[in-house]
Structures are given as structure tokens and as C-alpha cells.
Amino acid sequence: MIRVEAAYVLAGLIFGAIAVFSARDSGNPKRWNNTAFWGLFALSFLAGGRLGNFGNGLLVLAMVLIGGLGGIGLSKPATTTPEEREASSLRWGSKLFLPVLAIPITALVGTLVFKAVKIAGAPLVDPKQVTVISMALGVVIALAIVMAMLRPPLSAPPQEARRLMDTVGWAAILPQLLASLGAVFALAGVGDAVGELIHRFLPVDTPFAAVATYCIGMALFTMIMGNAFAAFPVLTAGVGVPLIVHRFGGDPAIMGSIGMLAGFCGTLMTPMASHNIVPTALLQLPGGAVIRAQTPTALLVLTGNILLMYLLVFRF
């Protein structure tokens, strides 16, 4: 059976290649910082399951020290000129979207198909992680399409990956750190404390009130944490499961999926999210410009998620 570890290995190999190419970049004055940072990140994917909690904690602390004290230098690998990229764009036109579309299409098809595929009575893919594995497969397929279409040098994918990750910098690890923080909060009982406060101060005696509290809470807590994955275990344990599922009989799958979408609305409205930090820094935009542009859409989508959950979660 193919497990999620296969996707971890793929990510580890990519970051390992970034570390190797960083070590060979004599033009980057911080190349050893880059090598150590991305090398440790690769190690977390390749051997994180065998390092244990203490070992992974030391690994994260080392990455924080490298990123916070020494910093990561911006690499400038050899790439095509603007004129060459424009010529390639004119040649291929809208076909350039094929590799991009291959990832979500493979993720969707794989999620629907792989759950039913069995060999000798055992599932081919771990049913609990089929979407992640399908997405990783989509990345491989997209890379194969790009290589067949554009025929770049074999070093182009890791070099371009290195350029992109060095540009993003330490913010690349924020999603994992914040998701881990959410798990720590859940184990520490923060979800129960949040649920107790909500029960004490908010009227959640109707199904709609429970749904609205859960969705708005997901958005708000995501704004604080910077990541919906961090907010999800806390709000689901404190509000979603005890109220929507147990008290009012809601469907947990529908609650969880739409609840995550509500949380993602919060990521559009917070300076804690890496996808708000990076564009502002790269494009030298005024502070908060990205968030101000996204907030109206986020509020509209959040309202839609509340109504959608209320209409669906108690009907199945």
C-alpha cells in the first residue's frame, strides 16, 4: 500500500536537491546558511518519523537559529532571459497551463479513483491520505509534462525550485510550524477552554448559531494563528464536535470540509499568513495592501460558507 510517506520522500528529495545546489553556489555569500537550512528541512521530510519528538524539536530550533540569526541569501541561478521567456510564451500560448492544471486534475481524479482500487483485497493507496498522495503524483506528472514540452536542462527544475524557495525564505516553513502549534494547543486542552468560553458568553442554542459560531471562530482563530490547520483542531474540539455533531446531529465530514474553507477566509485577512507576507515584500507594496484588497472577498466567502454549512451539515 502506498502511504503518505511517499509524498514526504518526494518533498525531501526536492529540498535535498535545493541544499546540494546551494552548496555549489559560490556566488551566494550565505550559501552555507542556505545549505544548512534547506538540508535540515529535507531531513525533516526524509527522516522526521524516525527522529522522534525531541529530535524534530532540535531540528526546528536549528532552522529557527539559521533563519533568525544568519538569514538566507538570495540565490541567482542561471536562467532564461526575459526575451527567451517571452518567445517561449508566444510559442506555446495557453498550452503552458497544461502542467499547472495537471496537479489539481490528478488530485481530484486520484481522490475519487484510488479509494476503489485494491490489490489482493488491500487498498493500493492509504484511504486516509489519498488526496495528499494524489497531489504528489500530480506534481510528478506536471514536471514530466514540462520537461517533455520545453526540454530544459535536467538541472533546471532544482535550480528554479532553489530560486523560488530562497525568495520565499524562512516563511516557507510557517504552514508546518503553525499546524504543529495547533496540534500542541489541542493536546493542551485549548479547544476545551475555547468551547467553555463560548458556551458561557455566546448563545449557541440553535443549529444556525452553532454553525455561525464555528465558522466565524475558525476565521478569527486562523487570523490569530496565521494558518487554518492550526485553528482547525482547536475550534473543532471546542465547538464543532460538541455542538454541531453531538448536540444537533450534524455530519462531521461536511462540517470539517466547510469549516476549513471558513478558516481559509481568515488567512486572507491576517498579516500572520506567509502568502500575505511574501507578495508584499517581493513587490514592495504598502503595508497591508494585500490584506485590504482581499478582505471584502474573504467576508463574502465566509458568509457563503456559513449558509452552505447550515444548509448541508444537518441534511445528510
C-alpha positions in Angstrom: 0.0 0.0 0.0 1.3 3.5 -0.9 1.4 5.6 2.2 1.8 9.3 2.7 5.5 8.8 3.5 5.9 8.5 -0.3 4.9 12.2 -0.6 7.2 13.1 2.2 10.1 11.4 0.5 9.4 13.3 -2.7 9.4 16.6 -0.9 12.6 15.6 1.0 14.4 14.8 -2.3 13.4 18.2 -3.7 14.6 20.1 -0.7 17.7 17.9 -0.6 18.5 18.9 -4.2 18.0 22.6 -3.3 20.5 22.1 -0.5 23.1 20.5 -2.8 22.8 23.2 -5.4 23.0 25.9 -2.7 26.3 24.4 -1.5 27.7 24.6 -5.0 26.7 28.3 -5.5 29.9 30.1 -4.7 28.3 33.4 -5.8 26.0 33.4 -2.8 27.8 34.8 0.3 25.3 32.9 2.5 25.4 29.7 0.6 26.2 27.6 3.7 23.3 29.1 5.6 21.1 28.2 2.7 22.6 24.7 2.5 22.1 24.1 6.2 18.5 25.5 6.3 17.2 23.6 3.3 19.2 20.5 4.2 17.6 20.4 7.6 14.2 20.9 6.0 14.9 18.0 3.7 15.9 15.9 6.7 12.6 16.7 8.4 10.7 15.1 5.5 13.0 12.2 4.9 13.6 11.1 8.5 11.2 13.1 10.7 9.3 10.0 11.6 12.4 8.3 12.9 13.9 11.3 14.8 11.2 11.4 17.4 9.7 14.5 19.1 12.9 15.6 20.8 15.0 15.2 17.6 12.5 17.1 15.5 12.3 19.8 18.1 16.1 20.3 17.9 15.9 20.3 14.1 13.3 23.1 14.2 15.3 25.1 16.7 18.4 24.8 14.5 16.3 26.1 11.5 15.0 29.0 13.5 18.5 29.9 14.6 19.8 29.8 11.0 16.8 31.8 9.6 16.7 34.3 12.5 20.4 35.0 13.1 22.3 34.3 9.9 19.5 34.6 7.4 19.1 33.1 4.0 20.9 34.6 1.0 19.0 35.1 -2.3 20.5 32.9 -5.0 20.7 33.9 -8.6 20.9 30.7 -10.7 21.4 30.9 -14.4 18.0 31.1 -16.1 16.5 32.2 -19.3 16.4 35.8 -20.4 13.2 37.9 -20.4 13.3 37.8 -24.2 13.6 33.9 -24.2 10.7 33.6 -21.8 8.5 35.9 -24.0 9.4 33.9 -27.1 8.5 30.6 -25.3 5.3 32.1 -24.1 4.3 33.2 -27.7 5.2 29.7 -29.0 3.2 27.7 -26.5 0.4 30.1 -25.7 -2.3 28.7 -23.4 -0.7 25.2 -23.6 1.6 26.4 -20.8 -1.3 25.9 -18.4 -1.3 22.2 -19.0 1.3 21.4 -16.4 -0.4 23.6 -13.9 -3.8 22.0 -14.5 -2.3 18.6 -14.2 -1.9 18.9 -10.5 -5.5 19.7 -9.4 -6.9 17.3 -12.1 -4.7 14.4 -10.8 -5.5 15.2 -7.2 -9.3 15.2 -8.0 -9.2 12.1 -10.1 -6.9 10.2 -7.8 -9.1 11.1 -4.8 -12.1 9.6 -6.5 -10.5 6.6 -8.1 -7.7 5.4 -5.8 -10.1 4.7 -2.9 -11.7 2.0 -5.0 -8.5 0.4 -6.3 -7.5 -2.7 -4.4 -4.8 -5.3 -4.9 -5.3 -8.7 -3.3 -8.0 -7.2 -1.2 -5.8 -4.4 0.1 -6.2 -0.8 -1.0 -3.5 0.5 -3.4 -3.3 3.9 -1.6 -3.9 4.7 2.0 -7.6 5.8 2.0 -6.9 8.4 4.8 -4.2 10.1 2.8 -5.4 9.6 -0.8 -5.7 13.3 -1.6 -2.2 14.2 -0.5 -0.7 11.2 -2.4 -2.7 12.1 -5.5 -1.4 15.7 -5.3 2.2 14.5 -5.1 1.6 12.3 -8.1 0.2 15.3 -9.9 3.4 17.2 -9.2 5.4 14.4 -10.8 3.1 14.3 -13.8 3.3 18.1 -14.2 7.1 18.0 -14.1 7.1 15.3 -16.7 4.8 17.4 -19.0 7.1 20.5 -18.5 10.2 18.5 -19.4 8.6 17.0 -22.5 7.2 20.3 -23.7 10.0 22.7 -23.0 13.0 20.3 -22.9 15.0 22.4 -20.4 18.3 21.2 -18.9 17.9 18.5 -16.2 19.3 21.0 -13.7 16.5 23.5 -14.4 13.8 22.1 -12.0 16.0 22.1 -8.9 17.6 25.4 -9.8 14.3 27.1 -10.3 13.0 25.5 -7.1 16.0 26.9 -5.3 15.5 30.3 -6.7 11.8 30.3 -5.6 12.5 28.9 -2.1 15.3 31.3 -1.5 13.0 34.1 -2.5 10.2 32.9 -0.1 12.9 32.3 2.6 12.0 31.2 6.1 8.3 31.9 5.5 8.2 28.6 3.6 8.1 26.6 6.9 5.4 28.7 8.5 2.5 26.4 7.5 4.1 23.4 9.1 5.1 25.3 12.3 1.7 26.8 12.7 -0.1 23.4 12.0 2.2 21.9 14.7 1.3 24.7 17.1 -2.4 23.9 16.5 -1.8 20.3 17.4 0.0 21.4 20.6 -2.8 23.7 21.5 -5.3 20.8 21.0 -3.3 18.5 23.2 -3.0 21.2 25.9 -6.8 21.5 26.1 -7.1 24.9 24.5 -10.1 23.7 22.4 -12.0 22.7 25.6 -11.2 26.1 27.1 -12.4 27.9 24.0 -15.5 25.8 24.0 -16.2 26.6 27.6 -15.9 30.4 27.0 -18.2 30.2 24.0 -20.8 28.3 26.0 -20.6 30.8 28.8 -20.8 34.0 26.8 -22.5 33.3 23.5 -26.0 32.0 22.8 -25.4 28.8 20.8 -28.7 27.1 21.5 -29.8 26.8 17.8 -28.2 24.9 14.9 -27.6 28.1 13.0 -25.9 29.8 16.0 -23.6 26.8 16.4 -22.7 26.9 12.7 -22.1 30.6 12.6 -20.0 30.5 15.8 -17.9 27.6 14.4 -17.3 29.3 11.0 -16.6 32.8 12.4 -14.4 31.3 15.1 -12.4 29.4 12.5 -11.8 32.6 10.6 -10.9 34.6 13.7 -8.6 32.0 15.2 -7.0 31.5 11.8 -6.2 35.2 11.8 -4.5 34.9 15.1 -2.6 31.7 14.3 -1.9 32.5 10.6 -3.0 29.1 9.4 -6.3 27.3 9.2 -4.6 24.0 10.0 -3.7 25.4 13.4 -7.1 26.7 14.1 -9.0 23.5 13.0 -8.2 21.1 15.9 -8.9 23.8 18.5 -12.3 25.0 17.1 -13.4 21.6 16.1 -12.7 20.1 19.5 -14.2 23.1 21.4 -17.2 24.0 19.1 -17.6 21.8 16.1 -17.8 18.3 17.6 -19.7 19.0 20.9 -22.3 21.4 19.3 -22.7 20.7 15.6 -22.1 16.9 15.7 -23.2 15.7 19.1 -25.9 18.2 20.1 -27.5 18.9 16.7 -26.5 15.7 14.8 -24.5 17.3 12.0 -22.4 15.4 9.6 -18.7 15.6 10.7 -17.3 15.3 7.2 -19.3 18.2 5.8 -18.6 20.2 9.0 -14.9 19.7 8.7 -14.5 20.4 5.0 -16.6 23.6 5.0 -15.1 24.6 8.4 -11.6 24.5 6.8 -12.9 26.8 4.0 -14.1 29.2 6.6 -10.7 29.1 8.2 -9.1 29.9 4.9 -11.1 33.1 4.7 -9.2 34.1 7.8 -5.9 33.6 6.1 -6.9 36.3 3.6 -7.3 38.8 6.4 -4.2 38.3 8.6 -0.6 39.6 8.4 0.4 36.3 10.0 -0.1 34.3 6.8 3.0 33.7 4.7 1.1 34.2 1.4 0.3 37.7 2.6 3.9 38.4 3.8 5.8 37.3 0.7 3.9 39.2 -2.1 4.1 42.4 0.0 7.8 42.0 0.4 8.6 40.9 -3.1 6.5 43.5 -4.8 7.4 46.3 -2.3 3.7 47.0 -1.7 2.5 49.4 1.1 1.9 47.6 4.4 -1.5 45.9 4.5 -2.2 46.4 0.8 -2.7 42.7 0.1 -5.0 42.2 3.1 -7.1 45.3 2.3 -7.7 44.0 -1.2 -8.6 40.5 0.0 -10.9 41.3 2.9 -14.1 42.1 1.1 -13.9 38.8 -0.8 -13.0 36.9 2.4 -16.0 38.3 4.2 -18.3 37.4 1.3 -17.0 33.9 1.0 -17.2 33.4 4.8 -20.9 34.4 4.7 -21.4 31.9 1.9 -19.6 29.1 3.9 -21.9 29.8 6.9 -25.0 29.5 4.8 -23.7 26.5 2.9 -22.8 24.6 6.1 -26.2 25.3 7.7 -28.0 24.1 4.6 -25.9 20.9 4.2 -24.5 19.7 7.5 -27.8 18.7 9.1 -29.3 17.2 5.9 -27.1 14.2 5.4 
